[in-house]
């Protein structure tokens, strides 16, 4: 029964998107359907109406081992999930962190005896928060967009992220080659910090304790 972390949930129209981390396993989500998906969507206040699309990647947003010498610690595996949901559902995300813990009673979602999916090393998800007062520059946004599709989300009121608002989140999905791409990616994140951006959730939600 794997433990899931559901990160940065976002509902737009009839689709729900979120990022999945499976702590301790080091293996990807392999199935875009089944009990785990229903449990995850329910935890986020939605009901799935189709099979989810999955995209393996790595991201630095958890920030748990930011000072580690091992790039794999700094850039853990993540699976980007997007699924259609039933209409008329309001996503319930009133909380003070960007993730939800969930125990998934579904061992079919992963292959515990399998090896790492090499596709994780071909995609980077860059997530940067700009809480009130921080503003991404035009040049920085252009640099992010050169890497790949860039999306901006604004969490500015109920039911999402009610304690700190507004939060402007910039997300870029980039085709890269790990570990060669790590220095350039981390320079880009460091540039974001100089603009008031937060590159890991601890700094966004608990700035006084970091």
Secondary structure by P-SEA (a helix, b strand, c coil): cbbbbbcccccccccccbbbbbccccccccccccaaaaaaaaaacccccbbbbbbbbcccccccccccccccccccbbbbbbbbbbccccccccccccbbbbbcccccccccccccccccccbbbbbbbbcccccccaaaaaaaaaacbbbbbbbcccccccccccbbbbbbbbbcccccaaaaaaaaaaaaaaaccccccccccccccc
